[in-house]
Amino acid sequence: MPELNPPSRILLGPGPSNVHPRVNQAMIAPMLGHLDPDFLKIMDETKELLRAVFRTRSEETLAVSGTGSAGMEAAVANLLEPGDRALVCINGFFGGRLAEMAGRYGAEVTRVEAQWGTIIEPEAVEAALKAAGRIKLVAIVHAETSTGVRQPLEEIARLAHDHGALLLADTVTSLGGCEVAIDDWDVDAAYSATQKCLSCPPGLAPLTLGPRAVETLRSRETKVRSWYLDLTLLDNYWGGKRAYHHTAPISMVYALREALTLVMEEGLDQRIARHQRHGEALWAGLEAMGLTLHAPREYRLPVLTTVRIPEGIDDAKLRRALLFDHGIEIGGGLGPLAGKVWRIGLMGHSSSTENILTVLQALEQELSAQGFRLGKGAGVAAADRVLGAG
Ligand SMILES: Cc1ncc(COP(=O)(O)O)c(C=O)c1O
């Protein structure tokens, strides 16, 4: 075997994003035992930082071992019991995954669907809640990575509570890059992932439960079907009792703690403003090149932009050229948007002015090479104007 030597890429896809050098450094810190008091202190600090980033006071805030899907599965497995009824909002790929998981854990699932690229309207949720009768959980994706749409949550939280249901939100792509205000929005449970706007390697899933969700967990009649993701057992380790459950991924916890510290050093508000400004600069650049953005501006995610692929352009060929000739990764479309959109992420450490200008230049070159007519330098100039104005 040759020595391991992966190339260095500019990661501007739907995640993972580039990892901050300080986070890489944190991962090579000395190994500690998972019950070493010094490691337990690092876990406590990580919990405190997670509460700040989720903007919640809830003590039931921790990091599940595994990627974002483990966070999703933990939330679904713990909040639903066989025979419970769940209302799952689906306007993209990850809403569909939530529905699949809820079904596998024995829930009866009612789906509220909307087109990929639009939001779920609160009226549709209200009508479904009224029609369905007793619903225990409403699940929805805050930042739909497959469509680039940001879903407003407050109104849907209120509707869920009016009907005696909990609200579960997927904040995998928004946490650390967009406003996420768990307590102010009255969201009962949320999960995320480390590899998007937190710019940490993939491997942990931040998760928080509010008081209603904790109560639901405590009053379960059946055991959680997943032993590994049983939040009561996990909380016995992350919380006061420090009872061994499974060996924590020590180096990943170091990495997450460092990534969250970087968020706090930048300032959460400033970081959110940076992602917004950079998203707007990218949009201006892409539009000035004659490209059309898929998500409506009002609900567009600054951290993940969906761009329609122009007629006659070879999607795979262009993404290959970006990757191998420019060292830039962008994402292709998922599900019904496969072959129709590109997904350009500006998340965490990847969200820099330099990366915006580099990807616009590279896109200009590769689109021109395929015969797409555009004004030379128009994209970079438009993005520069937005960045200069900021
Ligand atoms: C909105 C959303 N939810 C869930 C996931 C699943 O996360 P993971 O791939 O880390 O398991 C993703 C991953 O891209 C996502 O974008």
The ligand as a Tripos MOL2 file, in Angstrom:
@<TRIPOS>MOLECULE
LIG
   16    16     1     0     0
SMALL
NO_CHARGES

@<TRIPOS>ATOM
      1 C1        -30.8510   18.1320    6.2290 C.3       1 LIG1
      2 C2        -30.0730   16.8850    6.4690 C.ar      1 LIG1
      3 N1        -30.5150   15.9800    7.3490 N.ar      1 LIG1
      4 C3        -29.8460   14.8490    7.6110 C.ar      1 LIG1
      5 C4        -28.6690   14.5590    6.9700 C.ar      1 LIG1
      6 C5        -27.9560   13.2860    7.2520 C.3       1 LIG1
      7 O1        -26.7220   13.5470    7.8080 O.3       1 LIG1
      8 P1        -25.4790   12.5330    7.6590 P.3       1 LIG1
      9 O2        -25.1950   12.4110    6.1980 O.co2     1 LIG1
     10 O3        -24.4000   13.2720    8.4180 O.co2     1 LIG1
     11 O4        -25.8600   11.2660    8.2910 O.co2     1 LIG1
     12 C6        -28.1580   15.4680    6.0330 C.ar      1 LIG1
     13 C7        -26.9030   15.1850    5.3200 C.2       1 LIG1
     14 O5        -26.5400   15.8310    4.3740 O.2       1 LIG1
     15 C8        -28.8750   16.6650    5.7930 C.ar      1 LIG1
     16 O6        -28.4230   17.5510    4.9180 O.3       1 LIG1
@<TRIPOS>BOND
     1     1     2 1
     2     2     3 ar
     3     2    15 ar
     4     3     4 ar
     5     4     5 ar
     6     5     6 1
     7     5    12 ar
     8     6     7 1
     9     7     8 1
    10     8     9 2
    11     8    10 1
    12     8    11 1
    13    12    13 1
    14    12    15 ar
    15    13    14 2
    16    15    16 1
@<TRIPOS>SUBSTRUCTURE
     1 LIG1         1 GROUP 0 **** ****
